[in-house]
Amino acid sequence: MSDIDLDRADPGFKHEVARRRGAEGIKRCYACGACSARCPVGELNPDFDPRRLIRLVVLGLRDEVLSSPLLWVCSTCYTCQETCPEGVDFTEVLFVLKNMAVEAGCFPPTLGAQVELLKNHGRLYEITDFENEKRAELGLPPLDERPDDFLALLKDFQPETKGDA
């Protein structure tokens, strides 16, 4: 993430985030850094800093937050939540931010590819003869190439697939 430019701030962004289920406690964060100090992803990638992401939300930097590729690197180990003295559910906040990013059309191209696989095959991989032969060896029934029951569940889910995060 680059330097913070408050001229682009949206003061209502933190309230919008806090109204969403899972992110209600975000405004309790007082930037103590406990989440960042214990984050295993932050150990491997110093650019990933939960405290900084929350600060950017609180400052109202919607575009910088939602377009950040760092939203997608969290391992969801929940260490930040277990460490936070204010009980901010950072992992849940991150899920909210990811959903908002997808709604805004900002997500990694690989996520768009996964959506396409789900739409076309009803799962994240295509079933081939190899999988069904292995299933037969185990006494399991073959899998349909396109599970219609799952595809029926997806009929109303039509996200934009223009990933650009």
Secondary structure, DSSP 8 states (H G I E B T S, - for coil): -----GGG--TTHHHHHHTSTT-TTGGG-----HHHHH-HHHHH-TT--HHHHHHHHHHT-HHHHHT-GGGG------HHHHH-TT---HHHHHHHHHHHHHHTT---HHHHHHHHHHHHHSSSS---HHHHHHHHHTT-----SS-HHHHHHTTT---------
